[in-house]
Amino acid sequence: MVRLTTMAMFCAERGASNFEGSNHANPVMDRKQGENTAMSTPGLLGVLGGMGPLATIDFMHKVLDATEAQRDQDHIPVVTACIPQIPDRTAAFRGEGDSPLAAMIESGRRLVEAGACLIVVPCNTAHLWFEPLQAALGVPMLHLVDAALDDAAALAGNDGRIGLLATDGTIASGLYVNRRPASGQPMQWLLPTAREMVEWVMPGIAAVKAGEIAQGAEFLSQAAAALGKRGAQAVILGCTEIPVVLNGSNAPLPVVDASAALARRCVAWSQAERASATHA
């Protein structure tokens, strides 16, 4: 997880230099002197979305839910790029489609130009390209999987038995199971069977993307219940379409919502940045 001090240093320095690791010139230096820009907004969060659109909207709702606010100005500043034309991440992982990296970089640079000091990607499978994306953008980023793992570790405790619902690309890549929470504690993973992936998980995710919410909820609830029967204490909702239809109130066992975990960390970062700017 990116440290807040690193982010603050980045925000302070970017007005005086080009972005490290990128040929993309500092857009602020190209604007007229004295012109108001997004760079004057402390704690500006960039959301690289569109993967898919409904998941992006769901993430934004969770940012609002995580914010204690009495008026508009109490909410955190956010700029979002929702570009659904980014190539499919699962198909790319399978070798059946174009890489999404170039399109994600293009979308991310829009956020950088808008003044975002921190970027997040509310799509699990897209994190297979996290490192080259961050290197190309030169901007601090929070990792969605790290946020989910930390919440799962807190919920299940040492040697907790954690189920995972995610795309076949996310599961096959080891994006979750090969990563550890910040505490370093081990986890016992319970994954859907091949049949459950084919009959419930992937069709459930596809149904949500197609707007067939009730069908998606039915499939994904069955998949979660199967993990619970095999001993899962909780299940990570490791695809951002899944928490659109499955949550703590309707799931057959406790859930870890990766989108909500990331949203809470984004709010904490932005509020800290704004407080620091107020007292500077």
PyMOL commands that set and color helices and strands:
alter all, ss='L'
color gray80, all
select helices_A, chain A and resi 4-13+27-30+38-40+53-65+72-74+89-94+101-113+125-137+144-156+168-173+194-209+213-229+242-244+258-278
alter helices_A, ss='H'
color red, helices_A
select strands_A, chain A and resi 45-49+78-82+118-120+161-165+188-190+234-237+255-257
alter strands_A, ss='S'
color yellow, strands_A
deselect
rebuild
show_as cartoon
